[in-house]
Amino acid sequence: MFQPVSLFIGLRYSRAAKGNAFISFISFFSITGITLGIMALITVVSVMNGFENKLKQGMLGLLPHIELSYSDHLSQKKYVTFSQIKQKLLLDDRISDVSQYIEAEAILQTNKNIQGVIWQGVYSANQLQQVQDNIELGSWQALFDKKYTIAMSRYQAIRLGLNIGDKVRVIVPKASSYTPMGRIPSSRLLTLVAIYSTGSEIDRSLVFSQGVSVSRLLKIPKSEKQAPSIRIQLDDPFTVDGVLFSQAHLFQQFNVSDWRKTQGGLFSAVAMEKRIMSLLLGLIILVAVFNIVSALTMMVAEKQSEVAILQTLGLTPNSVKQVFIIQGLYNGLFGALLGGGLGIAFAANINQILDLVGLNLLGGAVLPVLFDASQLSYIIFGSIFMSFLATLYPATKAAGVCPAEVLRYE
């Protein structure tokens, strides 16, 4: 098959057995370094993506991604009902659900223990699908079939010594009444009807009841024009900035907050850790790429007489430059593709490999793995591009060889 002369000579130099063992060793080391660096980088980034996705689904699935509450300065003329705002917001494809809810800080008390929680009131059995999918005991529907019921996590139920059907006293310090004995916080006995477990940190602090029950305990009058807060759930919580910008005209009459107010620090820390790890492992690839410069520079010095002969036969300086670019890029391309394949295979089977070598995580946990096609492309093609840049100096030096001087004593 016909090949350009530069491509033919460059591939022949790459695949031919080299007489200089040291140059051969450096070339092998550069390919191995790129392969291992990309393999490690893909594995770490995929595992970090898995952790981030697990946090996003576990923690942010239970919290409102955007919360709207009616402003105290809202006039009757501008008042917008929940159904009106819901209808408008659901036209945005990034928004998956819009619902009402109410929230308060509360204390759960039993004869065995006491615990502070965030008490959320929901108004529809269709809300919080993630909790419904993780019910271990009882029924989510029972929360709405009976008055003054509560759903809590397995962690909270064990801590308070509760089981399905048991009573727990809920105390709301924010709502209180004056009695001859002084100011007493609002409280009531609730029946535990559902126990869930999402496996996230939020299980430690979040409990659910009917919105009406929470409103009554908070002593909110039925005639109050101000509606409960509005919960907006997004398909991807990380698109919150775009939604806030595009829906700014609808949010003008509300007090607006989003998930970053409470959980933004955690996800910023995860993102920073992922960037630092990627940078450190990227340095491994960079060191391996510099070995391409070393090997190719020594190859140019060794092949000067051959380059001079090729130039006398009609090979232009630009064609000589292409020969050595192809030779150096061959090593980078081979290492990048090999590292990419091994990295994906290793990350996909990392839990089985850990079991095979006897490294078991605490509690039988498994490492979550999530591949991002764009990140994999950046890693592989970025390594190939760095390899290309590494070939430019040696190739330019080879193109500057003067045949008359090199062949003077031949």
Secondary structure, DSSP 8 states (H G I E B T S, - for coil): ----HHHHHHHHHHHS--S-HHHHHHHHHHHHHHHHHHHHHHHHHHHHHHHHHHHHHHTTTTS-SEEEEE-TT--GGG---HHHHHHHHTTSTTEEEEEEEEEEEEEEE-SS-EEEEEEEEES-TTS-HHHHHTEEEE-STHHHHSSSEEEEEHHHHHHHT--TT-EEEEEEEEEEEEETTEEEEEEEEEEEEEEE--SSGGGGTEEEEEHHHHHHHTT--TT-SS--EEEEEESSGGGHHHHHHHTHHHHTTEEEEETHHHHHHHHHHHHHHHHHHHHHHHHHHHHHHHHHHHHHHHHHHHTHHHHHHHHHTT--HHHHHHHHHHHHHHHHHHHHHHHHHHHHHHHHTHHHHHHHTT---GGG--------HHHHHHHHHHHHHHHHHHHHHHHHHHHT--HHHHTTT-
